[in-house]
Amino acid sequence: MGSSKVQRLSGMQKQVLSLYRGFLRAARSKSEEERCKIESIISQEFRRNAEDVDRKNFLYIEYLLRRGNKQLDQLKNPGTTGLSSLQLHYSHPSSKG
Amino acid sequence: MAASRSTLPLMKYLRVRVDALPRNTPLTLASNLLIRRFSEEVRGCFLDKSEVTDRVISCVKNFQKVDPSKVNPNAHFQNDLGLDSLDSVEIVMALEEEFGFEIPDNEADKINSIKLAVDFIASHPQAK
């Protein structure tokens, strides 16, 4: 049995999880097929950033959060049917300490 | 010749300084005790805890990254099931759909085990 210590989430971590949750909620309002695509893309994007981005690179993380929130706002628009109209960039971030 | 002397009244030029002394009246703190009662009748709207437990476990077992044999009422999402925080978000989202109500972010962040999920859902009147 693992220890039941409560992991305190930092403020920035909470923002990331909140953004992730927001995307999943927005995906619900789309068609079933489109929803699967959105969830897959979002999952990959968040996990890739989780691995690539240095957690102490606060400036870059804040930038990603702002960009993510803008993309989420677009996705919430009923006119947006999927993520193809969003310009997600897959370039690797340069996390220089 | 008689010299007449007119004596000016000295009181005319005297000035007396008057200091106003502020008096502090202590305010008595009146404490109002509010007694609140929650109706026991509301309890009828909540789901049965064992039913909630079964449904939560079933929901978590369906999660692709989860080893079903490790899922038990005391399992912790990250320590026991090996999930990360993004996975936890997805699980809580799945539970929302299973029980038909939305869990606010600040509450969702705290749910990181089967037990906490069951406790929250079983005590929520909107759970279906």
gemmi code that builds the backbone of each chain (N, CA, C; Angstrom):
import gemmi

chains = {
    "A": [
        ("MET", (0.848, -1.197, 0.000), (0.000, 0.000, 0.000), (0.877, 1.238, 0.000)),
        ("GLY", (0.564, 2.143, -0.896), (1.327, 3.381, -0.962), (0.940, 4.325, 0.160)),
        ("SER", (1.845, 5.240, 0.436), (1.542, 6.208, 1.488), (0.452, 7.154, 1.006)),
        ("SER", (-0.354, 7.594, 1.962), (-1.496, 8.437, 1.588), (-1.184, 9.901, 1.815)),
        ("LYS", (0.022, 10.296, 1.424), (0.356, 11.702, 1.607), (-0.349, 12.544, 0.549)),
        ("VAL", (-0.838, 13.682, 0.988), (-1.551, 14.566, 0.072), (-0.543, 15.393, -0.714)),
        ("GLN", (-0.628, 15.286, -2.025), (0.287, 16.053, -2.858), (-0.276, 17.451, -3.072)),
        ("ARG", (0.445, 18.439, -2.585), (-0.020, 19.803, -2.754), (0.328, 20.296, -4.153)),
        ("LEU", (-0.696, 20.714, -4.862), (-0.466, 21.220, -6.203), (-0.059, 22.680, -6.126)),
        ("SER", (0.986, 23.031, -6.888), (1.362, 24.433, -6.947), (0.315, 25.193, -7.748)),
        ("GLY", (0.343, 26.515, -7.600), (-0.633, 27.328, -8.300), (-0.584, 27.115, -9.798)),
        ("MET", (0.633, 26.984, -10.318), (0.796, 26.809, -11.761), (0.288, 25.436, -12.193)),
        ("GLN", (0.526, 24.436, -11.357), (0.031, 23.087, -11.654), (-1.489, 23.088, -11.737)),
        ("LYS", (-2.109, 23.802, -10.805), (-3.572, 23.862, -10.805), (-4.085, 24.512, -12.083)),
        ("GLN", (-3.363, 25.537, -12.537), (-3.777, 26.213, -13.768), (-3.687, 25.267, -14.955)),
        ("VAL", (-2.622, 24.474, -14.984), (-2.451, 23.525, -16.084), (-3.577, 22.492, -16.073)),
        ("LEU", (-3.852, 21.934, -14.895), (-4.909, 20.928, -14.791), (-6.267, 21.539, -15.123)),
        ("SER", (-6.461, 22.789, -14.711), (-7.719, 23.474, -14.999), (-7.888, 23.675, -16.499)),
        ("LEU", (-6.791, 24.034, -17.166), (-6.838, 24.220, -18.615), (-7.136, 22.892, -19.311)),
        ("TYR", (-6.470, 21.831, -18.843), (-6.691, 20.500, -19.407), (-8.154, 20.099, -19.262)),
        ("ARG", (-8.692, 20.348, -18.060), (-10.099, 20.027, -17.790), (-11.006, 20.840, -18.695)),
        ("GLY", (-10.635, 22.112, -18.921), (-11.433, 22.973, -19.781), (-11.519, 22.440, -21.202)),
        ("PHE", (-10.377, 21.951, -21.711), (-10.367, 21.381, -23.061), (-11.259, 20.148, -23.137)),
        ("LEU", (-11.176, 19.293, -22.114), (-11.991, 18.080, -22.130), (-13.474, 18.426, -22.072)),
        ("ARG", (-13.809, 19.466, -21.310), (-15.216, 19.886, -21.245), (-15.675, 20.418, -22.596)),
        ("ALA", (-14.835, 21.238, -23.222), (-15.198, 21.825, -24.516), (-15.382, 20.726, -25.550)),
        ("ALA", (-14.558, 19.686, -25.463), (-14.636, 18.590, -26.428), (-15.977, 17.873, -26.352)),
        ("ARG", (-16.587, 17.891, -25.161), (-17.865, 17.203, -24.982), (-18.963, 17.776, -25.872)),
        ("SER", (-18.854, 19.079, -26.155), (-19.928, 19.730, -26.903), (-19.805, 19.492, -28.407)),
        ("LYS", (-18.727, 18.850, -28.822), (-18.541, 18.582, -30.246), (-19.101, 17.204, -30.598)),
        ("SER", (-19.092, 16.887, -31.895), (-19.586, 15.570, -32.308), (-18.693, 14.476, -31.737)),
        ("GLU", (-19.237, 13.261, -31.652), (-18.510, 12.162, -31.018), (-17.173, 11.901, -31.704)),
        ("GLU", (-17.195, 11.935, -33.038), (-15.968, 11.672, -33.784), (-14.933, 12.761, -33.531)),
        ("GLU", (-15.407, 14.009, -33.595), (-14.503, 15.141, -33.401), (-13.966, 15.169, -31.979)),
        ("ARG", (-14.816, 14.765, -31.051), (-14.405, 14.755, -29.645), (-13.218, 13.829, -29.424)),
        ("CYS", (-13.266, 12.650, -30.047), (-12.160, 11.701, -29.900), (-10.862, 12.296, -30.413)),
        ("LYS", (-10.944, 12.978, -31.556), (-9.750, 13.600, -32.123), (-9.195, 14.657, -31.182)),
        ("ILE", (-10.108, 15.492, -30.692), (-9.689, 16.584, -29.802), (-9.013, 16.035, -28.561)),
        ("GLU", (-9.652, 15.046, -27.939), (-9.098, 14.498, -26.697), (-7.725, 13.879, -26.941)),
        ("SER", (-7.575, 13.228, -28.095), (-6.301, 12.597, -28.413), (-5.204, 13.647, -28.591)),
        ("ILE", (-5.523, 14.686, -29.354), (-4.541, 15.745, -29.610), (-4.164, 16.464, -28.324)),
        ("ILE", (-5.182, 16.807, -27.537), (-4.943, 17.536, -26.287), (-4.094, 16.704, -25.333)),
        ("SER", (-4.430, 15.418, -25.238), (-3.681, 14.535, -24.339), (-2.211, 14.485, -24.744)),
        ("GLN", (-1.966, 14.321, -26.049), (-0.584, 14.260, -26.533), (0.150, 15.564, -26.255)),
        ("GLU", (-0.531, 16.666, -26.534), (0.092, 17.982, -26.389), (0.496, 18.249, -24.942)),
        ("PHE", (-0.409, 17.958, -24.019), (-0.117, 18.223, -22.604), (0.991, 17.314, -22.100)),
        ("ARG", (0.962, 16.046, -22.521), (1.973, 15.110, -22.026), (3.336, 15.391, -22.638)),
        ("ARG", (3.337, 15.835, -23.894), (4.610, 16.174, -24.528), (5.241, 17.358, -23.803)),
        ("ASN", (4.407, 18.364, -23.518), (4.923, 19.523, -22.794), (5.355, 19.150, -21.374)),
        ("ALA", (4.626, 18.199, -20.779), (4.976, 17.777, -19.419), (6.381, 17.182, -19.393)),
        ("GLU", (6.758, 16.516, -20.491), (8.079, 15.888, -20.544), (9.158, 16.865, -20.989)),
        ("ASP", (8.818, 17.718, -21.958), (9.833, 18.554, -22.600), (10.152, 19.827, -21.834)),
        ("VAL", (9.137, 20.398, -21.192), (9.321, 21.715, -20.590), (9.877, 21.584, -19.176)),
        ("ASP", (10.950, 22.320, -18.921), (11.514, 22.372, -17.575), (10.497, 23.023, -16.640)),
        ("ARG", (10.185, 22.331, -15.535), (9.125, 22.832, -14.659), (9.500, 24.131, -13.964)),
        ("LYS", (10.787, 24.493, -14.036), (11.190, 25.755, -13.418), (11.209, 26.903, -14.422)),
        ("ASN", (10.906, 26.581, -15.673), (10.865, 27.620, -16.699), (9.500, 28.305, -16.634)),
        ("PHE", (9.313, 29.135, -15.619), (7.999, 29.702, -15.343), (7.504, 30.594, -16.471)),
        ("LEU", (8.434, 31.352, -17.051), (8.021, 32.270, -18.111), (7.414, 31.516, -19.283)),
        ("TYR", (8.073, 30.432, -19.678), (7.573, 29.676, -20.827), (6.253, 28.979, -20.492)),
        ("ILE", (6.159, 28.472, -19.270), (4.920, 27.804, -18.857), (3.761, 28.795, -18.863)),
        ("GLU", (4.031, 30.005, -18.370), (2.982, 31.031, -18.384), (2.570, 31.357, -19.815)),
        ("TYR", (3.561, 31.400, -20.703), (3.253, 31.645, -22.118), (2.362, 30.537, -22.664)),
        ("LEU", (2.718, 29.283, -22.344), (1.924, 28.154, -22.832), (0.501, 28.211, -22.277)),
        ("LEU", (0.385, 28.615, -21.004), (-0.942, 28.704, -20.394), (-1.787, 29.764, -21.103)),
        ("ARG", (-1.159, 30.914, -21.389), (-1.908, 31.982, -22.072), (-2.331, 31.529, -23.455)),
        ("ARG", (-1.406, 30.896, -24.181), (-1.735, 30.430, -25.529), (-2.826, 29.376, -25.464)),
        ("GLY", (-2.705, 28.479, -24.492), (-3.701, 27.418, -24.339), (-5.086, 27.975, -24.056)),
        ("ASN", (-5.145, 28.997, -23.210), (-6.440, 29.587, -22.889), (-7.070, 30.259, -24.102)),
        ("LYS", (-6.234, 30.841, -24.951), (-6.767, 31.452, -26.176), (-7.329, 30.383, -27.098)),
        ("GLN", (-6.591, 29.276, -27.210), (-7.056, 28.175, -28.052), (-8.344, 27.579, -27.499)),
        ("LEU", (-8.425, 27.516, -26.169), (-9.630, 26.981, -25.538), (-10.827, 27.882, -25.833)),
        ("ASP", (-10.599, 29.197, -25.778), (-11.685, 30.129, -26.093), (-12.201, 29.909, -27.509)),
        ("GLN", (-11.266, 29.662, -28.435), (-11.675, 29.393, -29.817), (-12.472, 28.098, -29.894)),
        ("LEU", (-12.017, 27.103, -29.143), (-12.670, 25.796, -29.200), (-14.081, 25.865, -28.620)),
        ("LYS", (-14.270, 26.745, -27.631), (-15.589, 26.879, -27.016), (-16.605, 27.482, -27.978)),
        ("ASN", (-16.105, 28.182, -28.989), (-16.987, 28.788, -29.981), (-17.753, 27.689, -30.709)),
        ("PRO", (-19.081, 27.778, -30.743), (-19.862, 26.722, -31.419), (-19.469, 26.552, -32.879)),
        ("GLY", (-18.957, 27.633, -33.485), (-18.564, 27.551, -34.884), (-17.350, 26.674, -35.111)),
        ("THR", (-16.566, 26.479, -34.064), (-15.376, 25.635, -34.187), (-15.779, 24.175, -34.056)),
        ("THR", (-15.603, 23.427, -35.142), (-16.029, 22.026, -35.104), (-14.927, 21.097, -34.642)),
        ("GLY", (-13.684, 21.539, -34.817), (-12.589, 20.668, -34.416), (-11.312, 21.449, -34.249)),
        ("LEU", (-10.230, 20.711, -34.036), (-8.953, 21.366, -33.770), (-8.187, 21.703, -35.043)),
        ("SER", (-8.694, 21.279, -36.188), (-7.946, 21.542, -37.414), (-7.848, 23.040, -37.688)),
        ("SER", (-8.838, 23.781, -37.199), (-8.815, 25.226, -37.434), (-7.943, 25.950, -36.422)),
        ("LEU", (-7.579, 25.251, -35.368), (-6.664, 25.855, -34.403), (-5.235, 25.603, -34.861)),
        ("GLN", (-4.392, 26.567, -34.656), (-3.018, 26.408, -35.103), (-2.146, 25.942, -33.950)),
        ("LEU", (-2.158, 24.643, -33.739), (-1.311, 24.076, -32.699), (0.092, 23.888, -33.254)),
        ("HIS", (1.066, 24.354, -32.519), (2.445, 24.226, -32.960), (3.103, 23.046, -32.271)),
        ("TYR", (3.797, 22.245, -33.045), (4.445, 21.074, -32.482), (5.956, 21.234, -32.402)),
        ("SER", (6.428, 22.485, -32.531), (7.868, 22.670, -32.434), (8.303, 22.456, -30.993)),
        ("HIS", (9.494, 21.882, -30.846), (9.996, 21.615, -29.506), (10.416, 22.923, -28.851)),
        ("PRO", (9.988, 23.162, -27.635), (10.352, 24.404, -26.961), (11.811, 24.383, -26.526)),
        ("SER", (12.442, 25.532, -26.537), (13.827, 25.609, -26.081), (13.814, 26.021, -24.614)),
        ("SER", (13.996, 25.016, -23.758), (13.959, 25.310, -22.332), (15.376, 25.550, -21.818)),
        ("LYS", (15.885, 26.723, -22.079), (17.233, 27.051, -21.617), (17.151, 27.616, -20.213)),
        ("GLY", (17.925, 27.011, -19.285), (17.922, 27.434, -17.887), (18.659, 28.740, -17.726)),
    ],
    "B": [
        ("MET", (-6.700, 120.532, 42.122), (-7.357, 119.711, 41.123), (-7.283, 118.249, 41.540)),
        ("ALA", (-8.443, 117.660, 41.508), (-8.497, 116.247, 41.874), (-8.265, 115.374, 40.648)),
        ("ALA", (-7.328, 114.451, 40.761), (-7.051, 113.553, 39.630), (-7.960, 112.335, 39.695)),
        ("SER", (-8.675, 112.136, 38.622), (-9.592, 110.982, 38.614), (-8.901, 109.772, 37.972)),
        ("ARG", (-9.036, 108.671, 38.633), (-8.407, 107.436, 38.108), (-9.491, 106.475, 37.601)),
        ("SER", (-9.323, 106.132, 36.365), (-10.262, 105.127, 35.835), (-9.533, 103.789, 35.740)),
        ("THR", (-9.966, 102.857, 36.540), (-9.328, 101.531, 36.541), (-9.997, 100.611, 35.519)),
        ("LEU", (-9.198, 100.164, 34.562), (-9.732, 99.221, 33.572), (-9.858, 97.827, 34.190)),
        ("PRO", (-10.978, 97.184, 33.904), (-11.141, 95.843, 34.501), (-10.158, 94.845, 33.852)),
        ("LEU", (-9.326, 94.253, 34.672), (-8.322, 93.325, 34.152), (-8.938, 92.047, 33.573)),
        ("MET", (-10.088, 91.713, 34.065), (-10.744, 90.497, 33.578), (-11.012, 90.550, 32.081)),
        ("LYS", (-11.039, 91.732, 31.566), (-11.361, 91.893, 30.147), (-10.301, 91.246, 29.250)),
        ("TYR", (-9.081, 91.229, 29.728), (-7.974, 90.739, 28.912), (-7.507, 89.314, 29.263)),
        ("LEU", (-8.119, 88.756, 30.242), (-7.712, 87.406, 30.618), (-8.289, 86.372, 29.636)),
        ("ARG", (-7.411, 85.415, 29.253), (-7.878, 84.334, 28.360), (-7.622, 82.987, 29.019)),
        ("VAL", (-8.657, 82.216, 29.093), (-8.558, 80.914, 29.732), (-8.610, 79.819, 28.654)),
        ("ARG", (-7.574, 78.957, 28.656), (-7.547, 77.844, 27.695), (-8.424, 76.711, 28.185)),
        ("VAL", (-9.320, 76.272, 27.290), (-10.221, 75.188, 27.647), (-9.851, 73.951, 26.841)),
        ("ASP", (-9.445, 72.870, 27.521), (-9.111, 71.624, 26.844), (-10.287, 70.666, 26.919)),
        ("ALA", (-10.733, 70.249, 25.724), (-11.839, 69.294, 25.698), (-11.292, 67.896, 25.904)),
        ("LEU", (-11.745, 67.239, 26.924), (-11.286, 65.892, 27.212), (-12.196, 64.877, 26.536)),
        ("PRO", (-11.623, 64.111, 25.582), (-12.467, 63.090, 24.933), (-12.713, 61.922, 25.870)),
        ("ARG", (-13.962, 61.537, 25.953), (-14.305, 60.435, 26.834), (-14.605, 59.190, 26.005)),
        ("ASN", (-13.906, 58.112, 26.330), (-14.095, 56.862, 25.585), (-15.136, 55.998, 26.269)),
        ("THR", (-16.183, 55.739, 25.518), (-17.171, 54.808, 26.045), (-16.901, 53.438, 25.444)),
        ("PRO", (-16.556, 52.479, 26.254), (-16.256, 51.144, 25.720), (-17.487, 50.499, 25.097)),
        ("LEU", (-17.282, 49.953, 23.877), (-18.381, 49.319, 23.175), (-18.529, 47.874, 23.641)),
        ("THR", (-19.705, 47.536, 24.022), (-19.945, 46.158, 24.442), (-20.238, 45.314, 23.212)),
        ("LEU", (-19.461, 44.247, 23.066), (-19.626, 43.378, 21.908), (-20.771, 42.412, 22.153)),
        ("ALA", (-21.769, 42.560, 21.329), (-22.905, 41.647, 21.441), (-22.692, 40.486, 20.480)),
        ("SER", (-22.547, 39.320, 21.018), (-22.288, 38.156, 20.176), (-23.584, 37.421, 19.886)),
        ("ASN", (-23.853, 37.284, 18.595), (-25.051, 36.562, 18.182), (-24.685, 35.146, 17.785)),
        ("LEU", (-25.266, 34.222, 18.446), (-25.011, 32.829, 18.118), (-26.097, 32.334, 17.181)),
        ("LEU", (-25.673, 31.977, 15.992), (-26.628, 31.469, 15.022), (-26.608, 29.952, 15.041)),
        ("ILE", (-27.764, 29.399, 15.205), (-27.871, 27.946, 15.209), (-28.499, 27.508, 13.903)),
        ("ARG", (-27.769, 26.660, 13.190), (-28.274, 26.196, 11.910), (-28.550, 24.703, 11.968)),
        ("ARG", (-29.655, 24.342, 11.445), (-29.986, 22.923, 11.380), (-30.128, 22.501, 9.932)),
        ("PHE", (-29.591, 21.348, 9.632), (-29.773, 20.780, 8.304), (-30.791, 19.663, 8.402)),
        ("SER", (-31.768, 19.749, 7.554), (-32.849, 18.784, 7.630), (-32.352, 17.380, 7.322)),
        ("GLU", (-32.747, 16.466, 8.164), (-32.368, 15.078, 7.945), (-33.071, 14.499, 6.726)),
        ("GLU", (-34.136, 15.162, 6.320), (-34.917, 14.640, 5.200), (-34.145, 14.718, 3.887)),
        ("VAL", (-33.178, 15.631, 3.810), (-32.396, 15.778, 2.579), (-31.586, 14.522, 2.311)),
        ("ARG", (-31.301, 13.783, 3.377), (-30.460, 12.595, 3.246), (-31.026, 11.618, 2.228)),
        ("GLY", (-32.336, 11.648, 2.044), (-32.960, 10.719, 1.110), (-32.540, 10.932, -0.334)),
        ("CYS", (-31.984, 12.107, -0.671), (-31.599, 12.404, -2.045), (-30.245, 11.820, -2.416)),
        ("PHE", (-29.482, 11.373, -1.458), (-28.124, 10.910, -1.743), (-28.123, 9.453, -2.175)),
        ("LEU", (-27.108, 9.127, -2.998), (-26.970, 7.754, -3.458), (-26.400, 6.874, -2.349)),
        ("ASP", (-26.705, 5.591, -2.452), (-26.184, 4.633, -1.489), (-24.678, 4.484, -1.688)),
        ("LYS", (-23.934, 4.464, -0.596), (-22.479, 4.504, -0.677), (-21.895, 3.261, -1.349)),
        ("SER", (-22.477, 2.110, -1.068), (-21.926, 0.889, -1.662), (-22.174, 0.864, -3.166)),
        ("GLU", (-23.325, 1.412, -3.576), (-23.615, 1.495, -5.007), (-22.614, 2.423, -5.689)),
        ("VAL", (-22.354, 3.559, -5.041), (-21.394, 4.521, -5.588), (-20.015, 3.880, -5.716)),
        ("THR", (-19.624, 3.140, -4.685), (-18.318, 2.481, -4.702), (-18.195, 1.529, -5.884)),
        ("ASP", (-19.241, 0.712, -6.084), (-19.207, -0.249, -7.191), (-19.078, 0.464, -8.534)),
        ("ARG", (-19.847, 1.533, -8.704), (-19.838, 2.242, -9.985), (-18.509, 2.957, -10.202)),
        ("VAL", (-17.942, 3.528, -9.129), (-16.653, 4.219, -9.261), (-15.568, 3.224, -9.654)),
        ("ILE", (-15.552, 2.078, -8.964), (-14.541, 1.058, -9.254), (-14.678, 0.567, -10.691)),
        ("SER", (-15.919, 0.345, -11.117), (-16.152, -0.115, -12.480), (-15.655, 0.914, -13.491)),
        ("CYS", (-15.920, 2.185, -13.188), (-15.513, 3.272, -14.078), (-13.992, 3.346, -14.182)),
        ("VAL", (-13.316, 3.221, -13.049), (-11.855, 3.328, -13.028), (-11.216, 2.125, -13.708)),
        ("LYS", (-11.821, 0.955, -13.540), (-11.280, -0.253, -14.176), (-11.295, -0.140, -15.699)),
        ("ASN", (-12.279, 0.588, -16.223), (-12.380, 0.758, -17.669), (-11.313, 1.685, -18.225)),
        ("PHE", (-10.626, 2.379, -17.349), (-9.598, 3.312, -17.790), (-8.445, 2.531, -18.403)),
        ("GLN", (-8.005, 2.960, -19.565), (-7.073, 2.162, -20.355), (-5.746, 1.914, -19.634)),
        ("LYS", (-5.278, 2.921, -18.895), (-3.957, 2.807, -18.284), (-3.975, 2.075, -16.946)),
        ("VAL", (-5.160, 1.661, -16.513), (-5.287, 1.077, -15.180), (-5.250, -0.444, -15.239)),
        ("ASP", (-4.490, -1.043, -14.328), (-4.508, -2.497, -14.154), (-5.715, -2.838, -13.283)),
        ("PRO", (-6.742, -3.494, -13.852), (-7.982, -3.732, -13.100), (-7.778, -4.474, -11.786)),
        ("SER", (-6.744, -5.316, -11.725), (-6.544, -6.109, -10.514), (-6.102, -5.243, -9.333)),
        ("LYS", (-5.611, -4.044, -9.636), (-5.133, -3.180, -8.557), (-6.202, -2.235, -8.037)),
        ("VAL", (-7.358, -2.233, -8.697), (-8.409, -1.302, -8.305), (-9.189, -1.852, -7.120)),
        ("ASN", (-9.099, -1.159, -5.993), (-9.876, -1.532, -4.812), (-10.333, -0.251, -4.123)),
        ("PRO", (-11.274, -0.353, -3.184), (-11.828, 0.865, -2.570), (-10.793, 1.784, -1.937)),
        ("ASN", (-9.616, 1.253, -1.610), (-8.602, 2.081, -0.964), (-7.500, 2.539, -1.910)),
        ("ALA", (-7.648, 2.240, -3.200), (-6.575, 2.542, -4.149), (-6.399, 4.047, -4.338)),
        ("HIS", (-5.133, 4.464, -4.371), (-4.797, 5.852, -4.651), (-4.427, 5.956, -6.130)),
        ("PHE", (-4.953, 6.969, -6.801), (-4.767, 7.069, -8.251), (-3.292, 7.031, -8.644)),
        ("GLN", (-2.483, 7.841, -7.959), (-1.093, 7.990, -8.385), (-0.171, 6.999, -7.691)),
        ("ASN", (-0.363, 6.788, -6.391), (0.541, 5.905, -5.659), (0.301, 4.437, -5.988)),
        ("ASP", (-0.963, 4.044, -6.112), (-1.280, 2.628, -6.298), (-1.541, 2.259, -7.752)),
        ("LEU", (-2.183, 3.162, -8.495), (-2.556, 2.828, -9.869), (-1.553, 3.363, -10.891)),
        ("GLY", (-0.563, 4.118, -10.424), (0.491, 4.588, -11.318), (0.059, 5.637, -12.322)),
        ("LEU", (-0.969, 6.403, -11.984), (-1.446, 7.438, -12.904), (-0.786, 8.778, -12.592)),
        ("ASP", (-0.776, 9.674, -13.594), (-0.263, 11.011, -13.320), (-1.426, 11.978, -13.103)),
        ("SER", (-1.097, 13.249, -12.888), (-2.152, 14.198, -12.539), (-3.107, 14.441, -13.705)),
        ("LEU", (-2.603, 14.342, -14.944), (-3.484, 14.494, -16.096), (-4.477, 13.333, -16.162)),
        ("ASP", (-3.988, 12.124, -15.841), (-4.874, 10.961, -15.796), (-5.966, 11.161, -14.748)),
        ("SER", (-5.572, 11.710, -13.594), (-6.549, 11.949, -12.526), (-7.653, 12.878, -13.007)),
        ("VAL", (-7.267, 13.896, -13.784), (-8.268, 14.805, -14.341), (-9.249, 14.028, -15.214)),
        ("GLU", (-8.710, 13.143, -16.039), (-9.564, 12.375, -16.946), (-10.503, 11.453, -16.179)),
        ("ILE", (-9.999, 10.857, -15.105), (-10.840, 9.958, -14.306), (-11.984, 10.730, -13.673)),
        ("VAL", (-11.673, 11.876, -13.089), (-12.719, 12.675, -12.450), (-13.742, 13.132, -13.491)),
        ("MET", (-13.270, 13.466, -14.694), (-14.186, 13.841, -15.771), (-15.103, 12.671, -16.127)),
        ("ALA", (-14.530, 11.471, -16.165), (-15.327, 10.282, -16.488), (-16.378, 10.036, -15.416)),
        ("LEU", (-16.011, 10.272, -14.162), (-16.964, 10.095, -13.064), (-18.095, 11.113, -13.159)),
        ("GLU", (-17.768, 12.322, -13.615), (-18.806, 13.334, -13.820), (-19.876, 12.807, -14.771)),
        ("GLU", (-19.427, 12.219, -15.867), (-20.372, 11.734, -16.862), (-21.148, 10.529, -16.341)),
        ("GLU", (-20.469, 9.677, -15.577), (-21.125, 8.496, -15.030), (-22.255, 8.887, -14.083)),
        ("PHE", (-22.007, 9.887, -13.233), (-22.986, 10.254, -12.209), (-23.805, 11.483, -12.564)),
        ("GLY", (-23.524, 12.079, -13.727), (-24.393, 13.114, -14.259), (-24.368, 14.455, -13.561)),
        ("PHE", (-23.233, 14.834, -12.975), (-23.145, 16.194, -12.437), (-21.718, 16.699, -12.567)),
        ("GLU", (-21.563, 18.027, -12.519), (-20.246, 18.619, -12.734), (-19.527, 18.870, -11.407)),
        ("ILE", (-18.258, 18.509, -11.378), (-17.448, 18.720, -10.180), (-16.577, 19.953, -10.390)),
        ("PRO", (-16.715, 20.978, -9.544), (-15.902, 22.184, -9.718), (-14.413, 21.899, -9.559)),
        ("ASP", (-13.592, 22.758, -10.186), (-12.156, 22.524, -10.255), (-11.504, 22.354, -8.892)),
        ("ASN", (-11.858, 23.219, -7.946), (-11.178, 23.157, -6.653), (-11.499, 21.866, -5.914)),
        ("GLU", (-12.694, 21.308, -6.165), (-13.042, 20.027, -5.559), (-12.372, 18.889, -6.317)),
        ("ALA", (-12.373, 18.998, -7.646), (-11.803, 17.941, -8.487), (-10.316, 17.756, -8.201)),
        ("ASP", (-9.624, 18.859, -7.903), (-8.186, 18.776, -7.639), (-7.884, 17.919, -6.412)),
        ("LYS", (-8.838, 17.845, -5.492), (-8.596, 17.115, -4.248), (-8.864, 15.617, -4.378)),
        ("ILE", (-9.582, 15.228, -5.433), (-9.955, 13.821, -5.575), (-8.817, 13.064, -6.229)),
        ("ASN", (-8.081, 12.278, -5.444), (-6.951, 11.539, -5.992), (-6.957, 10.082, -5.551)),
        ("SER", (-8.107, 9.597, -5.096), (-8.213, 8.192, -4.718), (-9.660, 7.736, -4.868)),
        ("ILE", (-9.837, 6.410, -4.875), (-11.187, 5.865, -4.993), (-12.041, 6.339, -3.826)),
        ("LYS", (-11.453, 6.285, -2.636), (-12.204, 6.635, -1.427), (-12.695, 8.071, -1.463)),
        ("LEU", (-11.793, 9.005, -1.838), (-12.190, 10.407, -1.872), (-13.269, 10.644, -2.921)),
        ("ALA", (-13.154, 9.928, -4.043), (-14.169, 10.063, -5.093), (-15.524, 9.595, -4.583)),
        ("VAL", (-15.524, 8.440, -3.916), (-16.773, 7.888, -3.388), (-17.377, 8.824, -2.344)),
        ("ASP", (-16.522, 9.315, -1.433), (-17.007, 10.211, -0.381), (-17.662, 11.453, -0.973)),
        ("PHE", (-17.019, 12.021, -1.992), (-17.547, 13.245, -2.588), (-18.868, 12.981, -3.298)),
        ("ILE", (-18.892, 11.924, -4.110), (-20.084, 11.639, -4.909), (-21.255, 11.231, -4.025)),
        ("ALA", (-20.959, 10.414, -3.001), (-22.035, 9.922, -2.132), (-22.653, 11.046, -1.308)),
        ("SER", (-21.897, 12.132, -1.113), (-22.421, 13.237, -0.312), (-22.940, 14.372, -1.183)),
        ("HIS", (-23.066, 14.122, -2.492), (-23.520, 15.174, -3.393), (-24.963, 14.893, -3.815)),
        ("PRO", (-25.878, 15.801, -3.532), (-27.303, 15.530, -3.792), (-27.653, 15.416, -5.269)),
        ("GLN", (-26.803, 15.966, -6.150), (-27.136, 15.960, -7.569), (-26.689, 14.697, -8.287)),
        ("ALA", (-25.946, 13.834, -7.594), (-25.465, 12.614, -8.235), (-26.638, 11.703, -8.581)),
        ("LYS", (-26.597, 11.143, -9.791), (-27.722, 10.313, -10.238), (-27.317, 8.847, -10.306)),
    ],
}
model = gemmi.Model(1)
for chain_id, residues in chains.items():
    chain = gemmi.Chain(chain_id)
    for i, (resn, *xyz) in enumerate(residues, 1):
        res = gemmi.Residue()
        res.name, res.seqid = resn, gemmi.SeqId(i, " ")
        for name, pos in zip(("N", "CA", "C"), xyz):
            atom = gemmi.Atom()
            atom.name, atom.element = name, gemmi.Element(name[0])
            atom.pos, atom.b_iso = gemmi.Position(*pos), 0.0
            res.add_atom(atom)
        chain.add_residue(res)
    model.add_chain(chain)
structure = gemmi.Structure()
structure.add_model(model)
structure.setup_entities()
